[in-house]
Amino acid sequence: MPSAASPQTPVADAPDGASGGRLRSRPLPVDARGWGRLSAIVLAVGLVFLVHFRPWQGGLLEEWSIALAWKSEGIDGLFTQMSAMLARPFHLVPYYLGLVLTDGGLVGQYVVLATLAVAQLIVAVWALRALLDDTLLRWTAGLAISLHPWWIAGDTLRFLGNQVAVLCVVIWLGAALRFLQGRSWWWMCLGWGCTALGLLTYQGPAVSLLVGSAVIAMLSRGARRRRVWLVAGTTLVVLAVTAWSVAIAPALEPSSYEAQLGFGAVDVAASAKAIARTLLRQAPEVVAFGFALGLIVVALGFHRVLPAPRAWLLLGGVAIAPASAFVFAATMLHLNDPERVAFPVGVTLWLVMCCVLPSMRDHAVLRSLTVGALVVGVASGTLIGYATWTKFGSAQLSLVAAVQSVRDDAPPDATLIVADNSGRYGDVYLLLPPHLDIALDVTYGDGPQAELCTPDGVQREHPTASVYPISTTPDCSTLLTGADVATTVRVDTVEGPVDIYVVRPAS
């Protein structure tokens, strides 16, 4: 019998001596399970990348302005805008990295967004190796954080900075788990460094890290001193960054974004009501995630897979997750935004879920049900998110192309008044003013200015803006009264016809 260690075995000469007695290679046996596992990994990575890489949809909000700044300033724009973002100085770095990759435009930014999502998947699988040896559970959890079905806004460039913060949270988790297992203190230093980097890019996960560190430390069987260091060190880093973002940076730079928000005293009761209202009315996905996770913990406790103290602790983590949105409590406007609120709440629930997963290794039924529920939830949220942003992107690009068809023939010093008869355009993700004009300059270059308005008598359908609430389009009469209109053109968009008035400059 040939040796299993050797890929080659002697083969007897053929009758005609053609082989010359040489060794001929036999194909190695194919490990079907190995190929299947590799195929599944490639499929998962490809899916996560493609869900986030959608440059054909264009921009949706602030990314239009960032792309326009690149056209006029190039990489210098990163530094000239730094003062406006001093409270989170790394926030614009991923955007400009994308702009550098493709010399402007939005394609490079989508490459960065998709790469960050893939990194979250891979790092999550690595991080959870310190917690459980179940490959299926680890990859399912990785897909959950990288596809974030409870927070479909993570598919957009607007929240590119948030995705950097999420990646830092996942790295923190892996470092914290290894530190609690008695490994080098450098692991905890890595975790604290990533905490600072993530929060200085976007502050959203601040409370999530506090809740996560407390739950992980209380569940850990590691040395008490290390558990205390985990919680205390993470808390100190979070407090230091918060002090910088809320107090120090706004004082140093009064023109910064946070300074303009005018942080005030936190009304705990009003904030709690706003968070609850936003979650229940505008973010059903994250509520469903929390409810399902709570049911899993109860089931594990009922079957005594989880000891009662651990079950109660995990339920407490689920119950306190909505408090993660208090990171925005200094500005009530943000607590009305489902995209901001769902983000930290979902991250907290994911951290708690990671602590629940090891309990399922010895309970096949609950393990199968949990994996099935996660797969269905992730797939549903991913499809909803993709469809949502595809629709918005199509509507935006349709209006931009329609206006450009008139802009091409208009005098350079004219102004185009775009009257939207549908009442739909002008919402947050439908070219909230002045983003129509910015999108035209980014996509087609300099030309006549375009202003979007809603005709008198047309009902505005701006549901996203109304939850804040913020103002959207002006009445067309305020822009056309006394204007010298040269021509009027009606063009079609996917949302219906718009009337474009070409207004001569004032003499």
GUSEZA-160162 format. One line per 3 residues: number of its first residue (from 0); their letters; for each residue x, y, z of C-alpha. Coordinates in nm, 4 decimals. Layout:
N
NUM> A> X,Y,Z | ...
//
This chain:
507
0> MPS> 0.0000,0.0000,0.0000 | 0.1444,0.3433,-0.0841 | 0.2464,0.5703,0.1967
3> AAS> -0.0239,0.8206,0.2901 | 0.2427,1.0858,0.3280 | 0.3641,1.0612,-0.0284
6> PQT> 0.1716,1.2127,-0.3223 | 0.3560,0.9889,-0.5686 | 0.3807,0.6084,-0.6015
9> PVA> 0.5822,0.3919,-0.8441 | 0.3817,0.2766,-1.1387 | 0.4804,-0.0412,-1.3300
12> DAP> 0.6087,0.0077,-1.6805 | 0.3500,-0.0064,-1.9504 | 0.3818,-0.2950,-2.1946
15> DGA> 0.5291,-0.0623,-2.4554 | 0.7740,0.0852,-2.2008 | 0.6318,0.4309,-2.2553
18> SGG> 0.6587,0.5280,-1.8904 | 1.0265,0.4513,-1.8701 | 0.9805,0.3455,-1.5063
21> RLR> 0.9343,0.7103,-1.3961 | 0.7128,0.8131,-1.1087 | 0.3755,0.9418,-1.2156
24> SRP> 0.1608,1.1651,-0.9964 | -0.1682,1.0404,-0.8700 | -0.4284,1.3022,-0.7822
27> LPV> -0.4622,1.3547,-0.4100 | -0.8004,1.2654,-0.2646 | -1.0340,1.5634,-0.2536
30> DAR> -1.1627,1.6617,0.0900 | -1.5231,1.7409,0.0034 | -1.5881,1.8947,0.3443
33> GWG> -1.2821,2.1191,0.3095 | -1.3887,2.2413,-0.0336 | -1.7415,2.2977,0.0937
36> RLS> -1.6126,2.5007,0.3866 | -1.3886,2.7088,0.1604 | -1.6753,2.7699,-0.0815
39> AIV> -1.9002,2.8830,0.2035 | -1.6336,3.1257,0.3257 | -1.5818,3.2717,-0.0208
42> LAV> -1.9577,3.3053,-0.0634 | -1.9972,3.4808,0.2732 | -1.7130,3.7235,0.2044
45> GLV> -1.8410,3.7944,-0.1462 | -2.1950,3.8523,-0.0212 | -2.0838,4.0989,0.2465
48> FLV> -1.8673,4.2872,-0.0034 | -2.1345,4.3112,-0.2733 | -2.4085,4.4209,-0.0329
51> HFR> -2.1989,4.7271,0.0520 | -2.0366,4.7919,-0.2865 | -2.3022,4.9756,-0.4877
54> PWQ> -2.1329,5.2699,-0.6647 | -2.4000,5.2723,-0.9361 | -2.6435,5.4060,-0.6755
57> GGL> -2.4439,5.7256,-0.6282 | -2.4513,5.9241,-0.3066 | -2.7384,5.9761,-0.0660
60> LEE> -2.6430,6.2712,0.1536 | -2.3193,6.4106,0.3022 | -2.0976,6.2062,0.0707
63> WSI> -2.1979,6.4388,-0.2135 | -2.0458,6.7324,-0.0233 | -1.7278,6.5403,0.0558
66> ALA> -1.6845,6.4465,-0.3106 | -1.7389,6.8107,-0.4101 | -1.4754,6.9253,-0.1600
69> WKS> -1.2303,6.6821,-0.3202 | -1.2911,6.8404,-0.6620 | -1.1911,7.1837,-0.5359
72> EGI> -0.9308,7.1014,-0.2702 | -0.8098,6.7453,-0.3239 | -0.6491,6.5775,-0.0227
75> DGL> -0.6041,6.9190,0.1411 | -0.9771,6.9151,0.2094 | -0.9194,6.6523,0.4783
78> FTQ> -0.7175,6.9033,0.6768 | -0.9211,7.2148,0.5997 | -1.2330,7.0377,0.7247
81> MSA> -1.0597,6.8951,1.0302 | -1.1669,7.1879,1.2487 | -1.5335,7.1168,1.1732
84> MLA> -1.4864,6.7557,1.2853 | -1.2429,6.8191,1.5718 | -1.4547,6.6257,1.8226
87> RPF> -1.4103,6.3125,1.6063 | -1.0939,6.3945,1.4135 | -1.0688,6.0631,1.2277
90> HLV> -1.4245,6.0761,1.0939 | -1.3316,6.1944,0.7435 | -1.0272,5.9696,0.7017
93> PYY> -1.2125,5.6690,0.5491 | -1.3945,5.8996,0.3073 | -1.0724,6.0570,0.1869
96> LGL> -0.9034,5.7187,0.1676 | -1.1768,5.6198,-0.0778 | -1.1354,5.9443,-0.2714
99> VLT> -0.7620,5.8825,-0.2993 | -0.8195,5.5280,-0.4268 | -1.0173,5.6424,-0.7302
102> DGG> -0.9131,6.0088,-0.7517 | -1.2495,6.1444,-0.6455 | -1.6060,6.0312,-0.7027
105> LVG> -1.7854,5.7739,-0.4972 | -1.6465,5.4419,-0.6216 | -1.3482,5.4480,-0.3882
108> QYV> -1.5674,5.5290,-0.0894 | -1.7827,5.2258,-0.1667 | -1.4645,5.0146,-0.1881
111> VLA> -1.3693,5.1301,0.1622 | -1.7215,5.0655,0.2952 | -1.7283,4.7121,0.1514
114> TLA> -1.3761,4.6382,0.2749 | -1.4669,4.7497,0.6267 | -1.7704,4.5190,0.6240
117> VAQ> -1.5582,4.2225,0.5136 | -1.3034,4.3085,0.7826 | -1.5812,4.3058,1.0442
120> LIV> -1.6818,3.9570,0.9311 | -1.3310,3.8127,0.9402 | -1.2279,3.9848,1.2637
123> AVW> -1.5510,3.8768,1.4359 | -1.4795,3.5131,1.3475 | -1.1270,3.5571,1.4860
126> ALR> -1.2476,3.7390,1.7985 | -1.5004,3.4705,1.8894 | -1.2429,3.1900,1.8630
129> ALL> -1.1485,3.2866,2.2187 | -1.5070,3.2292,2.3292 | -1.6364,2.9244,2.1416
132> DDT> -1.5071,2.6580,1.9069 | -1.8279,2.6220,1.7054 | -1.7377,2.7384,1.3555
135> LLR> -2.0981,2.7730,1.2395 | -2.1939,2.9928,1.5344 | -1.8867,3.2116,1.4882
138> WTA> -1.9545,3.2719,1.1198 | -2.3224,3.3343,1.1846 | -2.2340,3.5965,1.4451
141> GLA> -1.9813,3.7463,1.2043 | -2.2436,3.7771,0.9315 | -2.4808,3.9383,1.1803
144> ISL> -2.2400,4.2218,1.2660 | -2.1116,4.2723,0.9110 | -2.4583,4.2739,0.7491
147> HPW> -2.6275,4.4426,1.0520 | -2.9907,4.3586,0.9627 | -3.1156,4.5699,1.2551
150> WIA> -2.9449,4.8787,1.1071 | -2.9884,4.9009,0.7313 | -2.8371,5.2515,0.7279
153> GDT> -2.4983,5.0834,0.7643 | -2.5175,5.0026,0.3917 | -2.4791,5.3737,0.3060
156> LRF> -2.1743,5.5969,0.2730 | -2.3283,5.8417,0.5172 | -2.2327,5.6092,0.8026
159> LGN> -1.8881,5.5098,0.6806 | -1.7342,5.6438,1.0023 | -1.9722,5.4283,1.2065
162> QVA> -1.8415,5.1186,1.0325 | -1.4868,5.2033,1.1394 | -1.6153,5.2312,1.4960
165> VLC> -1.7881,4.8918,1.4682 | -1.4680,4.7288,1.3429 | -1.2853,4.8746,1.6423
168> VVI> -1.5518,4.7327,1.8765 | -1.5048,4.3855,1.7262 | -1.1259,4.4102,1.7671
171> WLG> -1.1804,4.5260,2.1276 | -1.3966,4.2200,2.1899 | -1.1317,3.9788,2.0618
174> AAL> -0.8580,4.1514,2.2621 | -1.0680,4.1632,2.5812 | -1.1554,3.7934,2.5640
177> RFL> -0.7906,3.6966,2.5213 | -0.6836,3.9256,2.8030 | -0.9384,3.7677,3.0377
180> QGR> -0.7981,3.4257,2.9501 | -0.4655,3.5274,3.1020 | -0.2797,3.6245,2.7897
183> SWW> -0.0470,3.9237,2.7543 | -0.1431,4.2678,2.8760 | -0.0679,4.3906,2.5253
186> WMC> -0.4031,4.2450,2.4234 | -0.5825,4.4839,2.6563 | -0.3693,4.7731,2.5362
189> LGW> -0.4780,4.6845,2.1838 | -0.8413,4.6846,2.2975 | -0.8128,5.0229,2.4657
192> GCT> -0.6321,5.1700,2.1666 | -0.9034,5.0482,1.9307 | -1.1666,5.1891,2.1652
195> ALG> -1.0095,5.5343,2.1433 | -0.9604,5.5107,1.7654 | -1.3177,5.3963,1.7061
198> LLT> -1.4794,5.6603,1.9255 | -1.2636,5.9372,1.7778 | -1.4021,5.8298,1.4409
201> YQG> -1.7628,5.8062,1.5611 | -1.8860,5.8194,1.9204 | -2.1928,5.5987,1.8699
204> PAV> -2.0722,5.2758,2.0411 | -1.9518,5.4501,2.3610 | -2.2247,5.3183,2.5912
207> SLL> -2.2262,4.9834,2.4071 | -1.8638,4.9328,2.5120 | -1.9480,5.0120,2.8742
210> VGS> -2.2376,4.7660,2.8819 | -2.0409,4.5035,2.6891 | -1.7365,4.5245,2.9164
213> AVI> -1.9532,4.4891,3.2276 | -2.1436,4.1863,3.0949 | -1.8282,4.0132,2.9681
216> AML> -1.6399,4.0746,3.2926 | -1.9221,3.9435,3.5119 | -1.9614,3.6304,3.2999
219> SRG> -1.5881,3.5617,3.2796 | -1.4148,3.3097,3.5022 | -1.0846,3.4919,3.4565
222> ARR> -0.8837,3.6529,3.7329 | -1.0785,3.9159,3.9215 | -0.8007,4.1708,3.8796
225> RRV> -0.8160,4.1367,3.5002 | -1.1933,4.1712,3.4973 | -1.1655,4.4924,3.6970
228> WLV> -0.9004,4.6243,3.4588 | -1.1188,4.5441,3.1600 | -1.4143,4.7430,3.2923
231> AGT> -1.2154,5.0239,3.4510 | -0.9789,5.0712,3.1573 | -1.2563,5.0669,2.8977
234> TLV> -1.4604,5.3098,3.1064 | -1.1681,5.5509,3.1448 | -1.1014,5.5516,2.7704
237> VLA> -1.4702,5.6093,2.6944 | -1.4918,5.8924,2.9480 | -1.1737,6.0549,2.8180
240> VTA> -1.2957,6.0503,2.4572 | -1.6394,6.1730,2.5654 | -1.4819,6.4634,2.7537
243> WSV> -1.2817,6.5516,2.4430 | -1.5819,6.5286,2.2099 | -1.8409,6.7015,2.4275
246> AIA> -1.6387,6.9620,2.6153 | -1.2779,7.0128,2.5074 | -1.3023,7.0055,2.1271
249> PAL> -1.6110,7.2354,2.1079 | -1.4353,7.4824,2.3389 | -1.1214,7.4789,2.1233
252> EPS> -1.3154,7.5101,1.7975 | -1.6512,7.6937,1.8261 | -1.7226,7.6288,1.4574
255> SYE> -1.7067,7.2500,1.4972 | -2.0127,7.0342,1.4335 | -2.0553,6.9408,1.7995
258> AQL> -2.0188,7.3031,1.9088 | -2.2907,7.4057,1.6646 | -2.5234,7.1437,1.8098
261> GFG> -2.5064,7.3249,2.1418 | -2.4981,7.0359,2.3885 | -2.7215,7.0980,2.6850
264> AVD> -2.8181,6.9247,3.0053 | -2.9558,6.5753,2.9541 | -3.3226,6.5298,3.0398
267> VAA> -3.3181,6.1626,3.1348 | -3.6945,6.1115,3.1341 | -3.7495,6.2914,2.8028
270> SAK> -3.4556,6.1092,2.6460 | -3.5840,5.7699,2.7602 | -3.9265,5.8453,2.6123
273> AIA> -3.7714,5.9588,2.2842 | -3.5572,5.6438,2.2588 | -3.8549,5.4183,2.3317
276> RTL> -4.0738,5.6031,2.0816 | -3.8092,5.5881,1.8095 | -3.7394,5.2187,1.8613
279> LRQ> -4.1045,5.1154,1.8688 | -4.2221,5.3330,1.5788 | -3.9216,5.3629,1.3513
282> APE> -3.6829,5.0748,1.4280 | -3.8823,4.7499,1.4509 | -3.5801,4.5451,1.3346
285> VVA> -3.3739,4.6212,1.6428 | -3.6761,4.5636,1.8682 | -3.7279,4.2222,1.7066
288> FGF> -3.3582,4.1423,1.7564 | -3.3787,4.2260,2.1264 | -3.7014,4.0338,2.1738
291> ALG> -3.5647,3.7223,1.9994 | -3.2424,3.7365,2.1999 | -3.4387,3.7656,2.5215
294> LIV> -3.6453,3.4593,2.4291 | -3.3280,3.2599,2.3623 | -3.1862,3.3508,2.7033
297> VAL> -3.5138,3.2554,2.8732 | -3.5178,2.9224,2.6890 | -3.1581,2.8498,2.7899
300> GFH> -3.2385,2.9354,3.1487 | -3.5585,2.7319,3.1480 | -3.3708,2.4242,3.0229
303> RVL> -3.0977,2.4939,3.2797 | -2.8376,2.5225,3.0115 | -2.7619,2.8614,3.1654
306> PAP> -2.7409,2.8901,3.5451 | -2.9995,3.1318,3.6796 | -2.7510,3.4087,3.7749
309> RAW> -2.6008,3.4079,3.4250 | -2.9422,3.4033,3.2597 | -3.0553,3.7023,3.4665
312> LLL> -2.7346,3.8879,3.3862 | -2.7777,3.8329,3.0127 | -3.1425,3.9360,3.0305
315> GGV> -3.0265,4.2495,3.2064 | -2.7887,4.3155,2.9179 | -3.0761,4.2822,2.6718
318> AIA> -3.3010,4.5058,2.8821 | -3.0413,4.7799,2.9217 | -2.9419,4.7807,2.5532
321> PAS> -3.1773,5.0706,2.4618 | -2.9844,5.2867,2.7092 | -2.6933,5.2689,2.4631
324> AFV> -2.8704,5.5403,2.2631 | -2.8140,5.7837,2.5522 | -2.4842,5.8602,2.3811
327> FAA> -2.6955,6.1040,2.1737 | -2.9028,6.2343,2.4647 | -2.7365,6.5764,2.4660
330> TML> -2.9125,6.6461,2.1345 | -3.2769,6.5460,2.1358 | -3.2936,6.5777,1.7575
333> HLN> -3.0674,6.2733,1.7238 | -3.2859,6.0641,1.9511 | -3.5650,6.1034,1.6961
336> DPE> -3.3434,5.9529,1.4260 | -3.3964,5.5759,1.3936 | -3.0669,5.5329,1.2120
339> RVA> -2.8670,5.6827,1.4970 | -3.0664,5.5133,1.7732 | -3.0676,5.1656,1.6176
342> FPV> -2.6911,5.1704,1.5677 | -2.5651,5.1604,1.9312 | -2.8595,4.9529,2.0537
345> GVT> -2.7891,4.6881,1.7914 | -2.4162,4.6803,1.8723 | -2.4944,4.6230,2.2411
348> LWL> -2.7357,4.3419,2.1594 | -2.4744,4.1818,1.9349 | -2.2175,4.1860,2.2169
351> VMC> -2.4712,4.0252,2.4520 | -2.5554,3.7680,2.1843 | -2.1882,3.6737,2.1575
354> CVL> -2.1923,3.5991,2.5311 | -2.4985,3.3766,2.4864 | -2.3659,3.1657,2.1976
357> PSM> -2.1226,2.9440,2.3972 | -2.4145,2.8088,2.6014 | -2.5619,2.6473,2.2910
360> RDH> -2.2780,2.4075,2.2192 | -2.4399,2.1280,2.4171 | -2.8006,2.1989,2.3223
363> AVL> -2.8448,2.0957,1.9598 | -3.2098,2.2007,1.9264 | -3.1603,2.5547,2.0555
366> RSL> -2.8410,2.5852,1.8560 | -3.0200,2.4914,1.5349 | -3.3129,2.7211,1.6089
369> TVG> -3.0824,3.0116,1.6898 | -2.8735,2.9674,1.3778 | -3.1896,2.9371,1.1686
372> ALV> -3.3424,3.2498,1.3227 | -3.0209,3.4459,1.2719 | -2.9901,3.3386,0.9102
375> VGV> -3.3523,3.4331,0.8375 | -3.3167,3.7637,1.0224 | -2.9896,3.8546,0.8555
378> ASG> -3.1197,3.7629,0.5101 | -3.4445,3.9565,0.5593 | -3.2734,4.2687,0.6908
381> TLI> -3.0136,4.2573,0.4165 | -3.2766,4.2339,0.1434 | -3.4841,4.5139,0.2975
384> GYA> -3.1791,4.7370,0.3224 | -3.0644,4.6664,-0.0314 | -3.4102,4.7340,-0.1730
387> TWT> -3.4491,5.0523,0.0326 | -3.1254,5.2149,-0.0796 | -3.1618,5.0922,-0.4371
390> KFG> -3.4957,5.2715,-0.4588 | -3.3604,5.5931,-0.3087 | -3.0506,5.5815,-0.5292
393> SAQ> -3.2557,5.5269,-0.8445 | -3.4864,5.8176,-0.7587 | -3.1944,6.0513,-0.6892
396> LSL> -3.0050,5.9712,-1.0049 | -3.3240,6.0002,-1.2089 | -3.3782,6.3601,-1.0946
399> VAA> -3.0116,6.4525,-1.1343 | -3.0092,6.3235,-1.4942 | -3.3399,6.4979,-1.5725
402> VQS> -3.2182,6.8334,-1.4440 | -2.8865,6.7961,-1.6269 | -3.0739,6.7504,-1.9564
405> VRD> -3.2005,7.1091,-1.9133 | -2.8811,7.2366,-1.7504 | -2.6793,7.1465,-2.0611
408> DAP> -2.8608,7.4099,-2.2673 | -2.9082,7.6756,-1.9997 | -2.6884,7.9884,-1.9783
411> PDA> -2.4063,7.9425,-1.7223 | -2.5293,8.2359,-1.5131 | -2.8921,8.1200,-1.5042
414> TLI> -3.0625,7.9494,-1.2092 | -3.2784,7.6376,-1.2483 | -3.5819,7.6255,-1.0213
417> VAD> -3.6868,7.2593,-1.0022 | -4.0535,7.2256,-0.9043 | -4.1246,6.8701,-0.7864
420> NSG> -4.4889,6.7892,-0.8542 | -4.4707,6.4580,-0.6656 | -4.3833,6.6141,-0.3312
423> RYG> -4.1327,6.3325,-0.2750 | -3.8040,6.4971,-0.3617 | -3.6300,6.6960,-0.0910
426> DVY> -3.6568,6.4319,0.1812 | -3.3391,6.3337,0.3689 | -3.2360,6.0665,0.1182
429> LLL> -3.4012,6.2307,-0.1816 | -3.1718,6.5288,-0.2364 | -3.2426,6.7305,0.0759
432> PPH> -3.1547,7.0896,-0.0255 | -2.8914,7.1898,-0.1288 | -2.7769,6.8393,-0.2310
435> LDI> -2.9349,6.8499,-0.5790 | -2.6993,7.1291,-0.6803 | -2.4029,6.9521,-0.5183
438> ALD> -2.4841,6.6206,-0.6894 | -2.5013,6.7954,-1.0277 | -2.1590,6.9551,-0.9779
441> VTY> -2.0034,6.6258,-0.8634 | -2.1562,6.4190,-1.1429 | -2.1444,6.6590,-1.4371
444> GDG> -1.9173,6.9461,-1.3377 | -1.9812,7.3170,-1.2911 | -2.2920,7.4694,-1.4420
447> PQA> -2.6038,7.6691,-1.3610 | -2.7192,7.6474,-1.0016 | -3.0262,7.4305,-0.9346
450> ELC> -3.2707,7.4812,-0.6483 | -3.5348,7.2250,-0.5564 | -3.8782,7.3355,-0.4392
453> TPD> -4.2328,7.2082,-0.3905 | -4.5144,7.3789,-0.5847 | -4.7800,7.5521,-0.3811
456> GVQ> -5.0674,7.3168,-0.3077 | -4.8581,6.9989,-0.3454 | -4.8376,6.7932,-0.0269
459> REH> -4.4819,6.7247,0.0842 | -4.4184,6.3551,0.1395 | -4.1015,6.3674,0.3459
462> PTA> -4.1472,6.0996,0.6114 | -3.7779,6.0661,0.6985 | -3.7344,6.4378,0.7601
465> SVY> -4.0553,6.4555,0.9600 | -3.9287,6.2251,1.2359 | -3.6589,6.4748,1.3417
468> PIS> -3.8294,6.7154,1.2410 | -3.6235,6.9271,0.9990 | -3.7171,7.1658,0.7185
471> TTP> -3.6878,7.0430,0.3637 | -3.7913,7.2176,0.0409 | -3.9155,7.5775,0.0165
474> DCS> -4.2383,7.6726,-0.1601 | -4.1747,7.7384,-0.5266 | -4.3618,8.0671,-0.5051
477> TLL> -4.0930,8.2089,-0.2779 | -3.8313,8.1389,-0.5459 | -4.0349,8.2346,-0.8553
480> TGA> -4.2102,8.5506,-0.7392 | -4.0596,8.8367,-0.9366 | -3.8191,8.6034,-1.1175
483> DVA> -3.7387,8.6567,-1.4874 | -3.8253,8.3128,-1.6264 | -3.6729,8.2469,-1.9676
486> TTV> -3.8189,7.9022,-2.0347 | -4.0060,7.6249,-1.8585 | -3.9413,7.2589,-1.9317
489> RVD> -4.1266,6.9545,-1.7990 | -3.9171,6.6374,-1.7623 | -4.0015,6.2955,-1.6253
492> TVE> -3.8397,6.1152,-1.3312 | -3.9154,5.7843,-1.1617 | -4.1143,5.9807,-0.9026
495> GPV> -4.3168,6.1672,-1.1639 | -4.2797,6.4868,-1.3703 | -4.0922,6.7949,-1.2538
498> DIY> -4.1140,7.1453,-1.3992 | -3.7805,7.3217,-1.4454 | -3.7834,7.7000,-1.4702
501> VVR> -3.4767,7.8598,-1.6251 | -3.4443,8.1946,-1.4483 | -3.2323,8.4760,-1.5933
504> PAS> -2.9919,8.6516,-1.3569 | -3.1122,8.9773,-1.2072 | -3.0085,9.2740,-1.4211
//
